[in-house]
Amino acid sequence: MKQKFISKTIMFILNLVFVMFFQNIFGVTNKMVGIVVLIIGLAITEKDLTQNLGVLTIELLIINLLMGILSYLTLLNPILGLVINFFFIFYVTYGTVAGNKKPYHFSFILGYLFLTLNSPPTLSELPGRLVALTGGTFMIVGLQWVFNRNTYTNILNTQLDRVLTCLHQRMERIIAGDNRSYPEEAMSLQDGVSQFMKVTYDRRSFKGPLTPESMYRITEIIAFEKMYYLLDDVAQAYKAGHIDKTVLNELYTFIKDLQEGDLSDANKLISKWEKDAMPVSIINFKKAVQVLQGAKKQEYPLYKQGLLKQFVKGIDKESYAYKFSLRLAILVGLSLFIVQLFNLTYGRWFCFTILALVQPGFEESRQKTIYRFLGTFVGVILFIILISVFKNDSQLAMIVLVASYIGTYMNRYDLKMIFITVQALGAAIIGTTGSIVIGNRVFYLIIGAFVAYIGNKFLFTIREQEVSQHYLDLYEKDKKHLLLDPKDYPHSMIVEAYHFLQVGQIEKEKYQEWLTISFDALAKAI
């Protein structure tokens, strides 16, 4: 708890320092840009996107500059704004949602709303705004590098150490006559593979190709994992008397050498096994050793994609990303149009509410709506109590600061909403009438929640069961290719197939099948 308090406090102070630093460099008029940069930068650090930071920089620069330009153009005319907002929100959402287990569109669209509704630039301010967004882009990429430069390596090394340790311990147990299975050990290995496959999928920066290093490591991890499960068959063969103690000791020595990265005796071991009549369990293990040898010798190609091909990708109209992006673009785009058309002073809360409550799945959206109502209601009551005691602007500013800080500790959405509400009301009430601000906040929450609920229920509705089935179908499609038409380098399809199991939340059920199919595809490729 003490460590969490220290880390949260330091992070909160650093956030404040960053915004002040950004404001001093790019001017007070671009303070909101600093907040947007911080929101986006911290949000995307949840994913390791460091494989190609150059591509990431260009992609983010395009998005950020569009945010700056369009936040000016959209306010020139409501009809023009409706068209601009629809296409921008759709494409940014689709690009950040497609193929992701956890969508990260929110920070980008929220940033766009902040720049449009909270701090729209004038024509004279636009050049400075674009300069600030350009500088902010490099800061976002810098945050990505600081937080994730070692993420892939750490996860890889942890999993390699884990699987090799488990192989060693499993061999020791077999030699000692312990043939029991250890489900918690197997689950630990599966969780490690899950983390490795996730970071491998994510880090390509907007679905670029795998690097030769990644392909080699995929082969290595899968071969080691397969060996672990093949030891079950070895244990049974030894128990049945089909393998003598000498073979077990040879296997033990080989696995011990693997921990030290030594494959020098592999050929000698394989030659010995080929001379002697060996049971199926040893023949299969030999196949895994050969896959490892192939991985060491194989020269993996370096795939390159042009910038245009990386940025301009086809849209899958059958995907759930397409349906969700359309729904969000329609609802948020229309809410922005209404706010602009009728010049609604506090209408931004209408837009923010819709953005927060329009989620990919209907069930998730419904739950979040309930949490938002509860959190806002409690937050309003708490705020009314606070302003009855603390009334001047300096005290209100302190309330905003404290609420913002406490909110960083809240993980549950309803609890977080309490402090977001206090923070938002405190910032809005300075220099105006409290009852007007509170009334508008509650009114637009109710209207926004109603619109979001109707949209989620009737407009391109997505339900959890459909999502799982959809991604299972995509997995089956990749599985068929790996079985019937494996490529010389099937690594991308292997990672993609596992990703579909993760996103569809069915990885536990299909893990062994995926491992076997992936291993066989790699064995055919060597």
C-alpha positions in Angstrom: 0.0 0.0 0.0 2.8 2.4 0.9 4.6 1.7 -2.5 1.3 2.3 -4.3 0.8 5.6 -2.5 4.3 6.7 -3.4 4.1 5.7 -7.1 0.6 7.2 -7.5 1.7 10.5 -5.9 4.8 10.7 -8.0 2.8 10.0 -11.1 0.2 12.6 -10.2 3.0 15.2 -9.6 4.7 14.3 -12.8 1.5 14.7 -14.7 1.0 18.2 -13.3 4.6 19.1 -14.0 4.3 17.8 -17.6 1.2 20.0 -18.3 2.9 23.1 -16.9 6.1 22.3 -18.9 4.1 21.8 -22.1 2.2 25.1 -21.4 5.4 27.0 -20.9 6.9 25.7 -24.2 3.9 26.0 -26.5 1.9 28.7 -24.7 -1.2 28.9 -22.5 -3.6 28.6 -25.4 -2.1 25.1 -26.0 -2.5 23.9 -22.4 -5.4 21.6 -23.5 -3.1 20.1 -26.1 -0.7 19.1 -23.3 -3.5 17.4 -21.4 -4.6 15.5 -24.6 -1.0 14.5 -25.3 -0.7 13.1 -21.7 -4.0 11.2 -22.0 -3.1 9.6 -25.3 0.5 8.9 -24.3 -0.4 7.2 -21.0 -3.3 5.3 -22.6 -1.3 3.6 -25.3 1.6 2.7 -23.0 -0.7 -0.2 -22.0 0.4 -1.7 -25.3 4.0 -2.3 -26.4 4.2 -0.6 -29.8 7.9 -0.3 -29.9 8.8 -2.7 -32.8 8.9 0.2 -35.3 8.9 3.6 -33.6 9.3 5.4 -36.9 6.1 4.1 -38.3 4.4 4.7 -35.0 5.6 8.4 -35.0 4.2 9.0 -38.5 0.9 7.4 -37.8 0.4 9.4 -34.6 1.6 12.6 -36.3 -1.1 12.2 -39.0 -3.8 11.6 -36.4 -2.7 14.5 -34.1 -2.4 17.0 -37.0 -5.8 16.0 -38.2 -7.2 16.5 -34.7 -5.8 20.0 -34.7 -7.0 21.0 -38.2 -10.4 19.3 -38.0 -11.1 20.8 -34.5 -11.0 24.2 -36.3 -12.8 23.2 -39.5 -15.6 21.4 -37.8 -16.8 24.6 -36.0 -17.0 26.6 -39.2 -20.3 25.1 -40.3 -22.5 22.4 -38.6 -23.1 20.4 -41.8 -19.4 20.5 -42.7 -18.7 19.5 -39.1 -21.1 16.5 -39.2 -19.4 15.1 -42.3 -15.8 15.7 -40.9 -16.6 14.3 -37.5 -18.2 11.2 -38.8 -15.3 10.2 -41.0 -12.6 11.1 -38.5 -14.2 9.3 -35.6 -14.9 6.3 -37.7 -11.4 5.9 -39.1 -9.6 6.6 -35.9 -11.9 4.2 -34.0 -11.6 1.4 -36.6 -7.8 1.8 -36.7 -7.5 1.5 -32.9 -10.2 -1.1 -32.3 -9.7 -3.6 -35.2 -8.1 -6.8 -33.9 -7.6 -5.6 -30.3 -8.8 -7.4 -27.2 -9.0 -4.1 -25.3 -9.9 -1.2 -27.6 -7.9 2.0 -27.1 -9.9 4.4 -29.2 -11.2 6.3 -26.2 -8.2 8.5 -25.6 -8.0 9.7 -29.2 -11.7 10.6 -29.5 -11.7 12.1 -26.1 -8.7 14.2 -27.1 -10.5 15.3 -30.2 -13.6 16.3 -28.2 -11.4 18.3 -25.8 -9.8 20.2 -28.6 -13.1 20.8 -30.3 -15.4 21.6 -27.4 -13.1 22.8 -24.5 -10.4 24.6 -26.4 -11.2 25.2 -30.1 -8.4 27.2 -31.9 -9.0 30.4 -33.8 -7.5 30.8 -37.2 -4.5 32.8 -35.8 -3.9 30.2 -33.1 -4.0 27.2 -35.6 -0.3 27.3 -36.7 0.8 27.3 -33.0 -1.7 24.5 -32.3 -0.2 22.3 -35.0 3.3 23.0 -33.8 2.2 21.9 -30.3 0.6 18.7 -31.6 3.7 17.9 -33.6 5.9 18.3 -30.5 3.3 16.4 -28.5 3.5 13.5 -30.9 7.2 13.1 -30.2 6.5 13.2 -26.5 3.9 10.4 -26.9 6.4 8.3 -28.7 8.9 9.1 -26.0 6.5 7.9 -23.3 6.0 4.7 -25.3 9.8 4.1 -25.5 10.3 4.9 -21.8 7.5 2.6 -20.6 7.8 -0.3 -23.1 11.4 -0.4 -24.5 12.1 -3.6 -22.4 8.6 -5.0 -22.2 9.0 -7.6 -25.0 12.5 -8.7 -23.8 11.3 -9.0 -20.2 8.3 -11.1 -21.1 10.3 -13.3 -23.5 13.1 -13.9 -20.9 10.6 -14.6 -18.2 8.8 -17.2 -20.3 12.0 -18.8 -21.5 13.2 -19.1 -17.9 9.9 -20.4 -16.8 9.4 -23.1 -19.4 13.0 -24.3 -19.2 12.8 -24.5 -15.4 9.6 -26.5 -15.7 11.1 -28.9 -18.2 14.1 -29.4 -15.8 11.8 -30.0 -12.8 9.5 -32.3 -14.8 12.5 -34.5 -15.8 13.7 -34.6 -12.3 10.3 -35.8 -11.1 10.1 -38.5 -13.9 13.5 -39.8 -12.9 12.4 -39.9 -9.3 9.3 -41.9 -10.3 6.8 -39.1 -9.8 4.4 -39.3 -12.8 1.7 -37.0 -11.4 0.5 -34.0 -13.5 0.7 -30.5 -12.0 -2.1 -28.4 -13.4 -1.0 -25.2 -11.7 2.5 -25.6 -13.4 0.9 -26.1 -16.8 -1.4 -23.2 -16.3 1.5 -21.0 -15.4 3.2 -21.9 -18.7 0.0 -21.2 -20.6 -0.3 -17.8 -19.0 3.3 -17.0 -20.0 2.7 -18.0 -23.6 -0.5 -15.9 -23.6 1.6 -12.8 -22.5 4.3 -13.5 -25.0 1.8 -13.9 -27.9 0.0 -10.8 -26.9 3.1 -8.6 -26.8 4.3 -10.1 -30.0 1.0 -9.2 -31.7 0.7 -5.7 -30.2 4.2 -4.5 -30.7 4.2 -4.6 -34.5 2.8 -1.0 -34.5 -0.5 -1.0 -36.4 -0.1 -4.6 -37.7 3.2 -4.4 -39.4 5.1 -7.6 -40.3 7.0 -9.7 -37.7 10.8 -9.2 -37.4 13.2 -12.2 -38.0 13.9 -12.0 -34.2 10.2 -12.4 -33.4 9.8 -15.4 -35.8 12.8 -17.1 -34.2 11.5 -16.6 -30.7 8.0 -17.8 -31.6 9.5 -21.1 -32.9 11.6 -21.4 -29.8 8.8 -20.8 -27.3 6.4 -23.2 -29.0 9.1 -25.9 -29.3 9.9 -25.7 -25.6 6.2 -25.6 -24.6 5.6 -28.7 -26.8 8.5 -30.5 -25.1 7.0 -30.0 -21.7 3.8 -31.8 -22.7 5.6 -34.5 -24.6 7.3 -35.4 -21.3 3.9 -36.7 -20.1 4.2 -39.4 -22.8 7.9 -40.0 -21.9 6.8 -40.6 -18.3 4.2 -43.1 -19.3 6.6 -44.9 -21.6 9.2 -45.1 -18.8 6.6 -46.4 -16.4 5.5 -49.1 -18.9 9.2 -50.2 -19.4 9.5 -48.9 -23.0 12.3 -46.6 -22.0 15.3 -47.4 -19.9 17.0 -45.1 -17.3 19.8 -44.4 -19.7 17.5 -42.6 -22.1 16.0 -40.6 -19.3 19.4 -39.5 -18.1 20.3 -38.4 -21.7 17.1 -36.4 -21.9 17.8 -34.9 -18.5 21.3 -33.8 -19.6 19.9 -32.4 -22.9 17.3 -30.3 -21.0 19.9 -29.1 -18.6 22.1 -28.0 -21.5 19.1 -26.2 -23.0 18.9 -24.0 -19.9 22.4 -22.9 -20.7 21.5 -22.3 -24.4 23.6 -25.3 -25.5 22.4 -27.4 -28.5 25.8 -28.8 -29.4 24.9 -32.4 -28.4 21.5 -32.4 -30.1 22.8 -34.1 -33.3 24.6 -36.8 -31.3 21.4 -37.5 -29.3 19.3 -37.6 -32.5 21.7 -40.0 -34.2 21.7 -42.3 -31.2 17.9 -42.3 -31.1 17.7 -43.1 -34.8 20.0 -46.1 -34.4 18.0 -47.6 -31.5 14.4 -48.6 -31.7 12.6 -45.9 -29.8 8.9 -45.6 -28.7 6.6 -42.9 -30.2 7.2 -40.6 -27.2 10.9 -40.3 -28.0 10.3 -40.0 -31.7 8.0 -37.1 -31.1 10.5 -35.5 -28.7 13.2 -35.8 -31.4 10.9 -33.9 -33.7 10.8 -31.0 -31.2 14.6 -31.1 -30.9 14.8 -30.8 -34.7 12.5 -27.9 -34.7 14.8 -26.1 -32.3 17.8 -27.0 -34.4 16.0 -25.6 -37.5 15.2 -22.4 -35.6 18.9 -21.9 -34.9 19.9 -22.5 -38.5 17.1 -20.9 -40.4 17.5 -17.5 -41.9 14.2 -15.7 -41.4 13.2 -13.1 -44.0 12.9 -9.4 -43.2 9.5 -8.4 -44.5 9.1 -4.8 -45.4 5.9 -2.9 -46.1 5.7 0.5 -47.8 4.4 3.3 -45.6 1.2 3.7 -47.7 0.5 -0.1 -47.3 0.9 0.1 -43.6 -1.3 3.1 -43.1 -4.0 2.4 -45.7 -5.5 -0.9 -44.8 -8.7 -2.5 -46.1 -11.9 -2.3 -44.0 -13.6 -5.6 -43.1 -17.3 -4.8 -43.2 -18.1 -8.1 -41.5 -15.9 -7.3 -38.4 -17.2 -6.0 -35.1 -14.7 -3.2 -35.3 -16.6 -1.9 -38.3 -19.9 -2.1 -36.6 -18.7 -0.5 -33.4 -16.9 2.3 -35.3 -20.0 3.1 -37.3 -22.1 3.2 -34.2 -19.7 5.5 -32.3 -19.2 7.8 -35.3 -22.9 8.2 -35.8 -23.8 8.8 -32.2 -20.8 11.1 -31.3 -21.0 12.8 -34.6 -24.7 13.6 -34.2 -24.2 14.8 -30.6 -21.4 17.2 -31.8 -23.7 18.4 -34.5 -26.6 19.1 -32.1 -24.2 20.9 -29.6 -22.8 23.1 -32.4 -26.2 23.7 -34.1 -27.9 24.9 -30.9 -24.7 26.4 -29.3 -25.3 24.4 -26.1 -23.0 25.9 -23.5 -22.6 22.7 -21.4 -23.4 20.4 -24.3 -19.9 18.9 -24.1 -21.1 16.7 -21.3 -23.7 15.3 -23.7 -20.8 14.3 -26.1 -18.5 13.0 -23.3 -21.3 10.8 -21.8 -22.1 9.2 -25.2 -18.4 8.6 -25.9 -18.0 6.9 -22.5 -21.1 4.8 -22.7 -20.9 3.6 -26.3 -18.9 0.4 -25.9 -18.3 -2.4 -28.4 -20.5 -5.0 -26.5 -24.1 -4.3 -25.5 -23.7 -6.0 -22.1 -20.6 -3.9 -21.2 -22.3 -0.7 -22.3 -25.4 -1.4 -20.1 -23.2 -2.1 -17.1 -21.1 1.0 -17.6 -24.3 3.1 -17.9 -25.5 1.9 -14.5 -22.0 2.7 -13.0 -21.9 6.1 -14.5 -25.4 7.0 -13.1 -24.4 5.8 -9.6 -21.0 7.5 -9.6 -22.4 10.8 -10.9 -25.2 10.8 -8.4 -22.9 10.2 -5.5 -20.4 12.7 -6.9 -23.1 15.4 -7.2 -24.1 14.9 -3.6 -20.5 15.0 -2.4 -19.9 18.2 -4.4 -22.9 19.9 -3.0 -21.7 19.2 0.5 -18.2 20.4 -0.4 -19.3 23.7 -1.9 -21.5 24.5 1.1 -18.3 24.5 3.1 -15.6 25.7 0.6 -16.9 28.6 -1.4 -14.1 30.8 -2.9 -12.3 30.1 -6.1 -9.0 29.1 -4.5 -10.8 26.5 -2.4 -12.7 25.2 -5.4 -9.4 24.8 -7.3 -8.0 22.8 -4.4 -11.2 20.5 -4.5 -10.5 19.9 -8.2 -6.9 19.0 -7.5 -7.7 16.7 -4.6 -10.5 15.0 -6.5 -8.2 14.4 -9.5 -5.6 12.9 -7.2 -7.9 10.6 -5.3 -9.4 9.4 -8.6 -6.1 7.9 -9.7 -6.5 5.3 -7.0 -9.9 4.2 -8.2 -10.1 1.1 -10.5 -13.9 0.6 -10.4 -15.7 2.8 -12.9 -18.5 3.9 -10.5 -16.0 4.9 -7.8 -13.8 6.7 -10.4 -16.9 8.5 -11.7 -17.5 10.0 -8.2 -14.3 11.9 -8.3 -14.5 12.7 -12.0 -17.8 14.3 -11.3 -16.5 16.4 -8.4 -13.5 17.4 -10.5 -15.6 18.4 -13.5 -18.1 20.3 -11.5 -15.4 22.1 -9.5 -13.6 23.2 -12.7 -16.9 24.3 -14.3 -18.3 26.2 -11.3 -15.5 28.6 -10.9 -16.9 32.0 -12.0 -20.5 30.8 -12.5 -23.5 29.6 -10.6 -23.3 26.2 -8.9 -26.9 25.2 -9.4 -26.7 25.9 -13.2 -23.6 23.8 -13.6 -24.9 20.9 -11.5 -28.3 20.9 -13.2 -26.7 20.9 -16.7 -24.3 18.1 -15.7 -27.2 15.8 -14.5 -29.4 16.8 -17.4 -26.9 16.0 -20.1 -25.9 12.8 -18.3 -29.5 11.5 -18.5 -30.0 12.5 -22.1 -26.6 11.2 -23.1 -27.1 7.9 -21.3 -30.5 7.5 -22.9 -29.1 8.1 -26.4 -26.2 5.8 -25.8 -28.5 3.0 -24.5 -30.8 3.2 -27.5 -27.8 3.3 -29.9 -26.1 0.4 -28.3 -29.3 -1.7 -28.3 -30.6 -1.0 -31.8 -27.6 0.4 -33.9 -25.2 -2.3 -35.1 -25.7 -4.2 -31.8 -22.9 -6.5 -30.7 -23.4 -9.1 -28.0 -20.7 -11.0 -26.1 -21.8 -14.4 -27.4 -21.6 -13.2 -31.0 -18.1 -11.8 -30.5 -16.8 -15.1 -29.1 -18.3 -17.1 -32.1 -17.0 -14.5 -34.6 -13.4 -14.9 -33.3 -13.7 -18.6 -33.0 -14.7 -18.7 -36.7 -11.6 -16.6 -37.6 -9.5 -19.0 -35.5 -10.9 -21.9 -37.4 -10.1 -20.3 -40.7 -6.5 -19.8 -39.7 -6.3 -23.3 -38.3 -7.5 -24.7 -41.6 -4.6 -22.9 -43.4 -2.1 -24.1 -40.9 -3.3 -27.6 -41.2 -3.8 -27.9 -45.0 -1.5 -25.2 -46.5 1.2 -24.3 -44.0 3.6 -21.6 -45.3 7.4 -21.7 -45.1 7.1 -19.0 -42.4 3.7 -19.6 -40.7 4.6 -17.4 -37.7 2.3 -14.5 -38.4 -0.7 -16.8 -38.8 0.3 -18.7 -35.6 0.3 -15.4 -33.7 -2.9 -14.2 -35.3 -4.7 -17.5 -34.6 -3.8 -17.3 -30.9 -4.9 -13.7 -30.8 -8.4 -14.7 -32.1 -8.6 -17.1 -29.2 -7.6 -14.4 -26.7 -10.0 -11.8 -28.1 -12.8 -14.3 -28.2 -12.0 -15.3 -24.6 -11.7 -19.0 -25.6 -8.0 -19.5 -25.3 -8.2 -21.9 -22.3 -10.4 -24.3 -24.3 -8.5 -24.4 -27.5 -4.9 -23.9 -26.2 -3.7 -27.5 -26.6 -5.2 -27.7 -30.1 -3.5 -24.4 -31.1 -0.1 -25.5 -29.7 -0.2 -28.8 -31.6 -1.2 -27.2 -34.9 1.3 -24.5 -34.6 4.1 -26.9 -33.7 3.3 -29.2 -36.7 3.2 -26.2 -39.0 6.7 -25.1 -37.8 8.0 -28.7 -38.1 6.9 -28.8 -41.7 8.6 -25.5 -42.4 12.1 -26.5 -41.3 
